[in-house]
Amino acid sequence: MRFSDAIVEEIAPLDTPLHVHEREDEVFYVLEGHHVVEVGDTAFRLGPGDLAFGPRGVPHAQRRVVPRTGRLLTMFSPAGFEGFFRELAEAERAGTIGPGAYAEASKRYGLTWLR
């Protein structure tokens, strides 16, 4: 079975620095808290019920107004990028999480970090 989109719920997550997806569009939908999402040259301050769209190939980032608070849904289209999070979770469980794990997963999933 192949899915066309994927949704990941982020609970008390870390901020995500500026990056670009090679293959996926990304949508941020705020469930709780206040977040700032940068897409290209525009910063959007979002609260519950708001969303922002980060098209593939366009630099984007997101951060919490109050660090490590809030919840949001991150949707990817097409599906597949959720494997990035699975790989990093496995590396954390195995005790191998670090810059190398992030670099390898980023390369595999077409993710380029800009800061």
N, C-alpha and C positions, 0 to 999 in steps of 0.2 A: 504494500500500500504506500502511496506517495501523497504527502500533504503539501498543499500549496502555500500555507502560511504557518507561522509558529508564534506562540505567545509565551513570554517569560514573566513571572511576577517577581519583582525585586522588593524584598522586605529589609528595611534598615540597611540599604546598600551603600556602597562606596560611590563617590563621584566618578564619572567617566571623562577622562581627558579628551581633547580634540582628536578626532580620528575620522577615517574614511572607510566605507565598505565598498569593496569592488563589485559584489554580486547582489547585495540586498538593500532594499529600502527599509527604513526603520521608523516606527511610530511610537511616541511616548504618550501614554495616557495616565494621568495622575489620579490615584485613588485616595491618597492622604498626604497632607503636608504641602509645602511649597517648594517648587523646583525652578531652576533656571536652565532652559535648553537653548543652546546656541546652534543655529543652522546658518551656515555661510557667515554673513556679516551681521545677522540679526539675532538678538537675545530675546527670548520670550520668557516672561515670568508666569509660571503656571500654578494653578491650585486645583483642588479636587474637581473632576469633570472636564478639565482642559486637556488638550492634546497638541502635539507638535509633530510635524512630518520631516524626517531627514532622508531625502532621496539618496540613492547610491551615487557615489562619486562626489558628493557635496560634504565638506568637512562639517562635523557636528560634535557637540559635547553636552553633558548634562551634569548639574550639581544640585545639591540640596541647599536650601536657604539656611536651614539648621542641620549641620552635619549629622549623618547617619540616622536621620529621621525620615518618616514618610514611606509611602508605598506607591509603586507605579507598575503598570503593565508595559512591557516593551514588546512590540510586535515586529516580526521580520517577514518580509516577502521577497523572494520565495523562502520557504522553510529550508532549514539546514544549519543556520548559524547557531541554533540552540546547542549544537554539538560543541561549540567553543566553550560554553559554560560547563558542559558535562566533562570535557577534558580537564579544565582547570579544577573542578571539584574533585576529580579522581587524583590529580596531582597533589592536591591538598591532603586528601586522605592517605596517599602514599608517602607524604612527607617530602615530595620533590617540587613543591610549588616555589616559584622564584622567577627571576627575569628570563631564564632559559625556557621555562614552561610557557610563559606568556608569549615569547618570541616565536616558538614553534607553533603554538596554536594559532597565533595571529597570521602567520604565513600560510598555514593550511586553510584558513577560513577567509583569506583575502582581505584582511584588516590591516590598515596602515595607521600607526600612531603618529600624530603630528606634534604633540607636546606631552 
